[in-house]
Amino acid sequence: MLSKIKIFRLFSHLGSSTTPYILKGNNPLLNELHYLSLNRLCTITRSPTTAESPELPEWLKFSQNNNPTGSDSDDDFVIPELAHWVENQKHDHGSKVEGHTLKETIDSDIDKISELLKFRHASVDDFVHALGGCSVCVSECLVEQVLKRFSNDWIPAFGFFKWAKSQTGYRHSGNSYDSMVDILGKLKKFDLMWELVEEMHELGGYVTLATMAKVVRRLARASRWEDAIEAFRGMERFGVGKDTLAMNTLMDALVKENNVERANDVFLEFKDSISLNSRTFNILIHGWCKARKMNNALKSMEEMKQHGFCPDAISYTSVVEAHCNEKDFRKVDSVLNEMEENGCPPNVVTYTIVMHALGKGKEISKALEVYERMKQRGCVPDAAFYSSLIYILSKSGRLKDARDVFDDMTKQGAVPDVLTYNTMISAACKHSQEEDALKLLVKMDENSCKPDLNTYSPLLKMCCRNKRMKVLSALLNHMFKNNISLEVGTYTLLVHGLCKSEKLEWACLFFEEMVSKGLVPNDSTHKLLLKELEKKSMVEAQERVEKLMSQARQHG
């Protein structure tokens, strides 16, 4: 079985060391583990008879006929130069910027609330009750940060939202309501989402186009096309006008979810009653190109002209991208020349798409020629262009050149953004440059460049592959403090990676945590975990995983 210290480290990303123990929820083991994570700076127990840490649940124990994976020499390994940073992910919860007392207070309050919300409860009302004794000053900033931190865990998020609403002297802003609407929509709790929209309407003036855009996008993401369109048809009931911007938002949501046909239906239904603009047509052109229906795209361009709008760089770039996806670079050159002839020169986005496609096609020399062509035409590269160039060079094994581009781009007037760092980190991880990858994450902190989920994915995968469990815990804690909530993709990555590294105890715990958040694991994840457990004759664990999967499907 896992050693007590290893259990302790696994959950170190779940909290800080300042909150007293509160035994709540339906899973005593998880509550015990959370207690250890929240009080990891000491080994003081609650009573003389309490063990330092609990046993693993029976369903996670190995068969007596098999040896446990035990301690691995790689588990605790940390690159010496980064040891201080790893330790800080455990202990560093406050702001270090002098003079920002308010921010420090908010950060401290966020951590207090977060520690309470990490205990698993069965219902939203249970979370409201658990927060009853929490003495923090509720503000819009605090609410927004907590909702971001729990954006993939709707029950504690909604419980906190309801609790905050009841606090004396505080009233939710429209932005806070919009954030909660988005969370409920993302987790497909559409009945609750609509109830909240109705509540916003009753308050008067809270429902805006931003609100309805979130509703429409979440419905479209869930493939509820008709519901999304119906939400648009009925938005005037909430005081939101069906204007050009609103229609474009709906069409864009449908196109982004690969349903340009429905977007075209919306266009046909409303084109005589709602004013059109160039963006309306560009959405359709992009959608048809994305669906590889070039004749329809060209028809939309012609119709665009008939309505008095000239195809612009965005229109042509969609066509260029479609030809790039087909690797038809002869047609790409033809469209680029047509753009020049029509007085609509390619922009930095156009050149980036062409260069990226050539690079992916291993046409490195031609990709670099695009850069020269771009400079000759006075088009200035931006961070996205440099990110693409770095990707191409890294993909071809030219890591030093990629690093030189990264180091030089600031001198060229382009500041590395999160995409740039993500590209560099991904390349370093792929080439097993563990130290460089982690140092880039540290550099992001130093340059106040906020990471996103894509920043961490290759790092987490690398840690699983190399069995760097201490660093894995530090990364998860770093994500949490950056208000980045784990979603199905990240849990899938973790479970798959840990299974391949024979860290089945961790894989099982992350699987259970995923289900406890109301997320539904992929079938492939479920099957892989069962297969690996079967190899170790962990029968009880297999049964538990089956029950969890059944529970997830039932409530998903």
C-alpha positions, 0 to 999 in steps of 0.5 A, a space after each residue: 500500500 502507499 506509505 503515509 508520507 505519499 498519501 500526504 503528498 498526493 493531496 498537498 495540492 488541495 489546501 494550505 496549513 491554516 484551517 482547523 479540521 472540520 469533519 464533513 461529507 460522506 467519505 471519511 477517508 477523503 476528509 482525513 486526507 484533506 485534514 492532512 493536506 490542510 495541516 501538512 506543516 506538522 504531525 500533531 494528531 487530534 487525539 493520542 489514539 489517532 494515527 498519523 495518517 489513515 490506511 488506504 481504503 480497502 478497495 485500493 489495497 493490493 492483493 497479498 499475492 502482489 507487491 505494492 508499488 512501494 516507494 520509488 526513488 523518482 517520487 521525491 526527486 526535485 531538480 536542486 535549482 527548483 527545490 525552493 520553488 516546489 516547497 513554496 507551492 506548499 507554503 506560499 499562499 499570500 501576496 508578496 507585493 508590498 503595499 497591497 494589503 487589500 489583495 493580501 486579505 482577499 487572497 487569504 479569504 479565498 484560501 479560507 473559503 477554498 479549504 472549506 469547499 474542498 470537503 466533499 458534500 452531497 448537496 449545494 445546501 450542505 455546502 451553504 451550511 458548511 460555510 455558515 461559520 466562515 467569517 470573511 468579507 465578501 466582495 465581488 473580487 472574492 466571489 469571482 476568484 472563488 468561482 474561477 477556482 471551482 469552475 469545474 466543480 459546480 456543487 461547491 461553486 453554487 453552494 458558495 454562490 448561494 451562501 455569499 448572496 445571503 451575506 449582509 451588505 453584499 449583493 451579487 453583481 451581474 458579472 458574478 451571476 454571469 460566471 455562475 450561469 457559465 459554470 452551470 452551463 459548462 457542467 450541463 446543469 441547464 435547469 439550474 442555469 435557466 432558474 438563475 437566469 430567471 432570478 436575474 431577470 426578476 432582479 431587473 437589468 441583470 440579464 444582458 447579451 453577455 449572459 445570453 451569449 454564455 447560455 447560447 454557447 453552453 447549449 451549443 457546446 452540449 449539441 443542444 442546437 435547437 435549445 440554443 436557437 430557441 434561447 436566441 428567439 426568446 431573449 427579448 423576454 429578458 430585455 435583450 434585443 435580437 440585434 446584429 451582435 446577438 445573431 452573430 454571437 449565436 451563429 458563431 457559437 454554432 460554427 465553433 461547434 461544427 454546425 455551420 448548417 444550423 448557423 446558415 438556417 439562423 442566417 436565412 431565418 433572420 436576414 430580412 429582419 435583422 441588419 447584417 454586417 461583414 462579420 455575419 458573412 465572415 462567420 459563415 465563410 469560416 464555417 463553410 471552410 471549416 466544414 470543407 464545403 468550399 463552394 458554399 464558402 465562395 457563394 457566401 463571399 458572393 452574397 457578401 458583395 451583393 449586400 455591399 460588403 467587400 471580402 476582407 482579410 478575415 474572409 480570405 484568411 478563412 479560405 487560405 486556412 481551408 487550403 492549408 488544411 488540404 495541404 494545397 499550397 498552390 491554391 494558397 499562393 493563388 489566394 494570397 496573390 488575389 488578396 494583394 491584387 484586390 487591395 486586401 493584403 494578408 495580415 499577420 494572422 494569414 501569414 501565421 496560418 500559412 507558415 504553421 501549415 508548411 511547418 506541420 508539413 515538414 516544409 521548414 525552408 518554405 515556412 521560413 520563407 513566409 517570414 521573409 515574405 512577410 517582412 518584405 511587405 511590412 507586416 510586423 510579427 506578433 506573439 502568436 506568429 513567434 509562437 508558431 515559429 517556435 513550434 515549427 523549429 521545436 517540432 523539427 528538432 531545432 531546439 536551440 533555434 527555437 530558444 533563440 527566437 524566444 529570447 530575441 522576440 522581446 527585442 523585436 517588440 513582441 512580448 511572449 504571452 501564455 501561448 508562447 510559454 505554452 509552446 516552449 514548455 510543451 517542446 521542452 517536455 516532449 524532449 525530456 528537458 525537465 529542468 528547462 520546462 519547469 524553469 519556464 513556468 517559474 519565469 512565467 510567474 516572474 513576468 506576471 504571465 498567468 498560465 492556463 490549463 494548456 500550460 500544465 498539461 505537458 508538465 503533468 504528463 511529464 511528471 507522470 511519465 518520470 514518476 516525479 510525484 513531489 513535483 506533480 503535487 507542487 504543480 497541482 497546487 500551483 494550478 489551484 492557486 492560479 484558480 485553474 480548475 481541473 476538468 475531464 481532460 486533465 483528469 484523463 491525462 493524470 489517470 492515463 499517465 499514472 496507470 502507465 507508470 504503475 501508480 495505480 493508487 494515485 490513478 484511482 484517487 484521481 478517478 474518484 475525485 473526478 466522479 465526485 465533481 460530477 464529471 463523467 470519465 471517458 470510456 477509454 479511461 475507465 477501461 484502462 484503469 480496470 485493465 491495470 487493476 486487473 493485472 494487479 489482482 485488485 478486485 475490490 478496486 475494480 468493483 469500486 471503479 465500476 460503481 463510480 463509473 455507474 454513478 457518473 453515468 447516472 448523474 452525468 
